[in-house]
Amino acid sequence: MILLDEIDSSLKDLKKRSLLRKRVVVSGRKKNQIKINGRWLINFSSNDYLGLSQNSSIKKAIISGINKYGNGGSSSHLVSGHTEAHQNIEKITKNNIGFASSILFSSGYLANLGIITTIVEKDSFIYADKLNHASLNDACILSRGKFIRFPHSDMVALENHLKKNKTKKKKLIVTDGVFSMDGDLANIPELVKLAKKYDAYLYIDDAHGYGILGKSGQGILEHFEKKNSIKKISKERIIYTLTLSKAVGISGALVCANKKIVDLIINKSRAYIYTTAEQPALMYGIKRSFEIIKKNHSLRKKVNDYVYLFRRLINQKNLLVDSITPIQPLMIKDAKKTIKISKLLNELGLYVPAIRPPTVPIDSSRLRVSISALHSEGDIKKLAQAINEIVKNEN
Ligand SMILES: Cc1ncc(COP(=O)(O)O)c(C=O)c1O
């Protein structure tokens, strides 16, 4: 139990190192803008990459779901919370992504926790990318398996670890699909190859890839299937998680896997069993959102064009990271300076959050610019111009 005076000194220390966190209170959202402290700002902080959180046909679908099922989730999936609406969403994933089975969680965090802590045992080995999302790291730690982290995207280091435990049976490689704070992609073809070679399972958290990557927005597997031979590799050894809170624009997560794993989760996953099912009305919205993602290629094109435009307009190319996704961090590195630039942008009506440790490694503080189909070309130009000027003056 932490003592109150220890809390004081811990918070003071965070403040001294420019790492103290405070929440901003948002009092409105309207298209590309959010209202903070009574001011409307252009929002470059959202994971709503396709703008679907504001889509009116999705809103209507959710309201029709409320009319059918009411406002709440009512009880857990294993009691009476699992409705036909939840069941239908799990079926859609089979057709869209091509896994035998899938299961819904109420959030991406819970999905990672619920899956990894259930399938990993004490005698299992986990191999995790060092830049994986915190929810994956928490899940790996709680699983009590042997947790080995390899340097970011270093396939040679990963293979060396796998070689050491070649004869061990229970191995799980864990990775973000799109790395949440950097926007770069995991090397899925190589990870699939290594999983096959060393008889390991591969867990992919595609929170930021689903909706954005792939010809029909079906995420990182579709993105690489086109260019490589992943189709020939059985999905039996892949567990694929997509969150419904980012490009899908709602909330929750779907985990796609073989049927045996899904049956195990239903029976043993504490994070699945001991929580209320997601509100059923949201399933109607998710269904509509899936339809839009699959058919509306122009939304993806718009975002990709903005990404390209933004990268082209930034003068100091060394601030950019190698990312083709709407996550476009600008690596300022120093936490204090990052906060200062974020504040200056805010004064110009642009909301770009400063991301600092422990969310990112020490000395890699950044402005996490996230681009959305809700933006206009003018918004992107305004942001790039403001960043160019501020950064020039700061140097
Ligand atoms: C890679 C990744 N996984 C999981 C999550 C958690 O998802 P959720 O917000 O639905 O809990 C996030 C959220 O930011 C994420 O970036």
The ligand as a Gaussian input file, in Angstrom:
#p B3LYP/6-31G(d) Opt

LIG

0 1
 C       -2.522000      -1.440000     -30.111000
 C       -3.652000      -1.260000     -29.153000
 N       -4.214000      -2.343000     -28.603000
 C       -5.241000      -2.239000     -27.746000
 C       -5.755000      -1.024000     -27.383000
 C       -6.879000      -0.953000     -26.406000
 O       -8.084000      -0.870000     -27.077000
 P       -9.376000      -0.277000     -26.342000
 O       -9.204000       1.184000     -26.320000
 O      -10.521000      -0.746000     -27.147000
 O       -9.368000      -0.860000     -24.973000
 C       -5.222000       0.134000     -27.924000
 C       -5.791000       1.444000     -27.529000
 O       -5.303000       2.477000     -27.595000
 C       -4.140000       0.023000     -28.832000
 O       -3.571000       1.109000     -29.362000

